[in-house]
Amino acid sequence: MVVLLLTITALLWGATPILEKMGLAKVDPLVGVTVRSTIVTISLLILTFLLGKSRTLVSLDGKSILLFGASGMMAGLLGMWTYYMALQMEATSKIVPIAACYPLVTALLSVLILNEGLSVSRVIGTALIVSGIWLVK
């Protein structure tokens, strides 16, 4: 089941930059992020209600709200905005792989902030990510 879910995720995330690049042909990146986020927000509220999760939503503690809020501001607003600006300027096949190096940042921060372990395979994987980014640019 996990493999199926990740396959669907990869297909959706892989196709999305094509739509975004086409959409950015005549639209300012900030406006694009605004339209995208508005549609996603409305869809999420409807889905949350339909799946019976609305009680959980209104009973969240302050720390969870702050953490998800910060995440939304970082990735959903600032990250998407800078990504859309770059996508508007360069080829999709160049921008997406470079933007997709975020696991490198996550791996480093998870060791530094969350005290997660570091293994030889993670170091090798990180080196391969950096090599791939260098080859794409």
CYANA upper distance limits for C-alpha pairs under 8 A (distance plus 0.5 A):
  1 MET  CA      5 LEU  CA      6.73
  2 VAL  CA      6 LEU  CA      6.60
  3 VAL  CA      7 THR  CA      6.51
  4 LEU  CA      8 ILE  CA      6.73
  5 LEU  CA      9 THR  CA      6.64
  6 LEU  CA     10 ALA  CA      6.53
  7 THR  CA     11 LEU  CA      6.71
  8 ILE  CA     12 LEU  CA      6.65
  9 THR  CA     13 TRP  CA      6.47
 10 ALA  CA     14 GLY  CA      6.16
 11 LEU  CA     15 ALA  CA      6.61
 12 LEU  CA     16 THR  CA      6.62
 13 TRP  CA     17 PRO  CA      7.82
 15 ALA  CA     19 LEU  CA      7.49
 16 THR  CA     20 GLU  CA      6.71
 17 PRO  CA     21 LYS  CA      6.43
 17 PRO  CA     92 THR  CA      7.50
 17 PRO  CA     96 VAL  CA      7.87
 18 ILE  CA     22 MET  CA      6.78
 18 ILE  CA     92 THR  CA      7.80
 19 LEU  CA     23 GLY  CA      6.57
 20 GLU  CA     24 LEU  CA      6.55
 20 GLU  CA     84 TYR  CA      8.24
 21 LYS  CA     25 ALA  CA      7.19
 21 LYS  CA     87 LEU  CA      6.83
 21 LYS  CA     88 GLN  CA      7.08
 21 LYS  CA     92 THR  CA      7.41
 23 GLY  CA     27 VAL  CA      7.14
 23 GLY  CA     32 GLY  CA      8.08
 24 LEU  CA     28 ASP  CA      7.19
 24 LEU  CA     29 PRO  CA      7.13
 24 LEU  CA     32 GLY  CA      7.48
 24 LEU  CA     84 TYR  CA      8.03
 24 LEU  CA     87 LEU  CA      8.49
 24 LEU  CA     88 GLN  CA      6.55
 25 ALA  CA     88 GLN  CA      7.63
 27 VAL  CA     31 VAL  CA      7.11
 27 VAL  CA     32 GLY  CA      6.82
 28 ASP  CA     32 GLY  CA      6.76
 29 PRO  CA     33 VAL  CA      6.74
 29 PRO  CA     81 TRP  CA      6.52
 29 PRO  CA     84 TYR  CA      5.73
 29 PRO  CA     85 MET  CA      6.10
 29 PRO  CA     88 GLN  CA      8.14
 30 LEU  CA     34 THR  CA      6.66
 30 LEU  CA     81 TRP  CA      6.33
 30 LEU  CA     84 TYR  CA      8.40
 31 VAL  CA     35 VAL  CA      6.67
 32 GLY  CA     36 ARG  CA      6.58
 32 GLY  CA     84 TYR  CA      8.30
 33 VAL  CA     37 SER  CA      6.38
 33 VAL  CA     77 LEU  CA      7.52
 33 VAL  CA     80 MET  CA      7.02
 33 VAL  CA     81 TRP  CA      6.71
 33 VAL  CA     84 TYR  CA      8.24
 34 THR  CA     38 THR  CA      6.50
 35 VAL  CA     39 ILE  CA      6.77
 36 ARG  CA     40 VAL  CA      6.67
 37 SER  CA     41 THR  CA      6.41
 37 SER  CA     76 GLY  CA      8.09
 38 THR  CA     42 ILE  CA      6.72
 39 ILE  CA     43 SER  CA      6.60
 40 VAL  CA     44 LEU  CA      6.48
 41 THR  CA     45 LEU  CA      6.69
 42 ILE  CA     46 ILE  CA      6.81
 43 SER  CA     47 LEU  CA      6.58
 44 LEU  CA     48 THR  CA      6.36
 45 LEU  CA     49 PHE  CA      6.67
 46 ILE  CA     50 LEU  CA      6.59
 47 LEU  CA     51 LEU  CA      6.50
 48 THR  CA     52 GLY  CA      6.74
 48 THR  CA     53 LYS  CA      5.59
 48 THR  CA     54 SER  CA      6.32
 49 PHE  CA     53 LYS  CA      6.45
 49 PHE  CA     54 SER  CA      5.84
 53 LYS  CA     57 LEU  CA      6.89
 54 SER  CA     58 VAL  CA      6.93
 55 ARG  CA     59 SER  CA      6.73
 56 THR  CA     60 LEU  CA      6.95
 60 LEU  CA     64 SER  CA      6.96
 60 LEU  CA     65 ILE  CA      7.13
 61 ASP  CA     65 ILE  CA      6.92
 62 GLY  CA     66 LEU  CA      6.63
 63 LYS  CA     67 LEU  CA      6.62
 64 SER  CA     68 PHE  CA      6.57
 65 ILE  CA     69 GLY  CA      6.26
 66 LEU  CA     70 ALA  CA      6.49
 67 LEU  CA     71 SER  CA      6.66
 68 PHE  CA     72 GLY  CA      6.54
 69 GLY  CA     73 MET  CA      6.69
 70 ALA  CA     74 MET  CA      6.56
 71 SER  CA     75 ALA  CA      6.36
 71 SER  CA     76 GLY  CA      7.79
 72 GLY  CA     76 GLY  CA      5.12
 72 GLY  CA     77 LEU  CA      7.02
 73 MET  CA     77 LEU  CA      5.45
 73 MET  CA     78 LEU  CA      6.68
 74 MET  CA     78 LEU  CA      5.69
 74 MET  CA     79 GLY  CA      6.31
 75 ALA  CA     79 GLY  CA      4.97
 75 ALA  CA     80 MET  CA      6.71
 76 GLY  CA     80 MET  CA      6.12
 77 LEU  CA     81 TRP  CA      6.39
 78 LEU  CA     82 THR  CA      6.65
 79 GLY  CA     83 TYR  CA      6.50
 80 MET  CA     84 TYR  CA      6.44
 81 TRP  CA     85 MET  CA      6.72
 82 THR  CA     86 ALA  CA      6.76
 83 TYR  CA     87 LEU  CA      6.47
 83 TYR  CA     99 ALA  CA      7.61
 84 TYR  CA     88 GLN  CA      6.54
 85 MET  CA     89 MET  CA      7.03
 86 ALA  CA     90 GLU  CA      6.74
 86 ALA  CA     95 ILE  CA      7.27
 87 LEU  CA     91 ALA  CA      7.29
 87 LEU  CA     92 THR  CA      6.56
 87 LEU  CA     95 ILE  CA      6.55
 87 LEU  CA     96 VAL  CA      8.37
 90 GLU  CA     94 LYS  CA      7.51
 90 GLU  CA     95 ILE  CA      7.11
 91 ALA  CA     95 ILE  CA      6.80
 92 THR  CA     96 VAL  CA      6.34
 93 SER  CA     97 PRO  CA      7.47
 94 LYS  CA     98 ILE  CA      7.29
 94 LYS  CA    136 VAL  CA      6.66
 94 LYS  CA    137 LYS  CA      7.07
 95 ILE  CA     99 ALA  CA      6.55
 96 VAL  CA    100 ALA  CA      6.37
 97 PRO  CA    101 CYS  CA      7.20
 97 PRO  CA    133 ILE  CA      7.31
 97 PRO  CA    136 VAL  CA      7.72
 98 ILE  CA    133 ILE  CA      6.15
 98 ILE  CA    136 VAL  CA      7.92
 98 ILE  CA    137 LYS  CA      8.19
101 CYS  CA    105 VAL  CA      7.86
101 CYS  CA    129 ILE  CA      7.31
101 CYS  CA    130 VAL  CA      8.39
101 CYS  CA    133 ILE  CA      7.87
102 TYR  CA    106 THR  CA      6.72
103 PRO  CA    107 ALA  CA      6.39
104 LEU  CA    108 LEU  CA      6.86
104 LEU  CA    126 THR  CA      6.62
104 LEU  CA    129 ILE  CA      7.64
105 VAL  CA    109 LEU  CA      6.61
106 THR  CA    110 SER  CA      6.34
107 ALA  CA    111 VAL  CA      6.94
108 LEU  CA    112 LEU  CA      6.83
109 LEU  CA    113 ILE  CA      6.05
109 LEU  CA    114 LEU  CA      7.79
110 SER  CA    114 LEU  CA      5.34
110 SER  CA    115 ASN  CA      6.83
110 SER  CA    116 GLU  CA      6.23
111 VAL  CA    115 ASN  CA      5.21
111 VAL  CA    116 GLU  CA      5.14
111 VAL  CA    117 GLY  CA      6.76
111 VAL  CA    118 LEU  CA      7.41
112 LEU  CA    116 GLU  CA      8.18
118 LEU  CA    122 ARG  CA      6.95
118 LEU  CA    123 VAL  CA      7.77
119 SER  CA    123 VAL  CA      6.90
120 VAL  CA    124 ILE  CA      6.69
121 SER  CA    125 GLY  CA      6.46
122 ARG  CA    126 THR  CA      6.48
123 VAL  CA    127 ALA  CA      6.70
124 ILE  CA    128 LEU  CA      6.73
125 GLY  CA    129 ILE  CA      6.80
126 THR  CA    130 VAL  CA      6.85
127 ALA  CA    131 SER  CA      6.63
128 LEU  CA    132 GLY  CA      6.55
129 ILE  CA    133 ILE  CA      6.76
130 VAL  CA    134 TRP  CA      6.74
131 SER  CA    135 LEU  CA      6.74
132 GLY  CA    136 VAL  CA      6.76
133 ILE  CA    137 LYS  CA      6.85
